[in-house]
Amino acid sequence: MTSIDRLFPIRLLNLVIALGCASLIGIALYMQHQLGLEPCPLCMTQRVAIIAVGSVALLAFLINPQGVGRRVMAGLAGLLAIAGGAVSSRQLWLQSLPEDQVPACGPSLEYMLETFPLAETLKIMLQGDGNCAEVVWTFLGLSIPGWTLVAFVGLLGVNLWQMLRRI
């Protein structure tokens, strides 16, 4: 066992991942409720992906799987991080479009859930709309989906390490 493996045991790292994801959701809720930044459909989808990665990590912390189980849990969390990163990338692409190429704004999520079948609502959420192209906040030159992509890349990296490390 290397010194880095001793410093970051698998179970503890799963707890850190889960707490990190909970912190990201806390920040998102703060931005929504305190700063008044309403999430678009792609933002909501990214939140679901963060919650999913955190839930897998929390479950891995609680049950502490060994061997193949550990690799499966880390692989699942990694796949969820890839999916979330793809959604973040889609939103960044929408934000980079010239104004005349931005898709029209769509209905609210509540309206879609009440009116459309679930499959249609999910399709619309994953495609994004004009609301998703609006940049409402930046930090160090990155918008919210840019920072979320950074988080997904980090989560993917940590989960790949969890999956591939030898213990």
C-alpha positions, 0 to 999 in steps of 0.5 A, a space after each residue: 500500500 502506497 503512502 497516497 493510499 494510506 492518506 486517502 483510504 477508499 471508504 474515506 474518499 467515498 465520503 469526501 465525494 459524497 460531501 463534495 456533491 452535497 456541497 455543490 448542490 448546496 451552492 446551487 440552491 444558494 444561487 437559486 434561492 439567495 441570488 435569484 438565479 433560476 435553473 434552466 432545464 440543463 442546469 436541473 439535469 446537471 443537478 440530478 447527475 451531481 446528486 446521482 454521483 454523490 448518492 453512489 459515493 454515499 452508498 459506497 461509503 455506507 456498505 464499503 464494498 470490496 474488490 469487484 463491488 468497489 470497482 462497480 460502484 466507482 465505475 457507475 459513479 464515473 459513468 454518471 460523471 461522464 453523463 453530467 459532463 456531457 450535459 455541461 458541455 452541451 450547455 457551454 456549447 449553447 452559451 457559445 452560439 451567436 445570438 441569432 442561432 440560440 434556440 427559442 426559450 421553452 416552457 417551465 419545467 413545472 409546465 412540461 411535467 404537467 403537460 407532456 409525457 415524461 419521455 418528451 419532458 426528458 428529451 426537452 430537458 436534455 436538448 436545452 433551450 434559449 434559457 440554457 444559453 444565457 450566461 447569468 454568472 461567471 467566476 474567473 471567466 467560467 460560467 456555472 456550467 463551466 464550473 460544473 464541468 470542472 467538477 464532473 471532470 474531477 469526480 470522474 478522475 477520482 472515481 477512475 482512481 478509485 476503480 483502478 487502484 490496487 488495494 
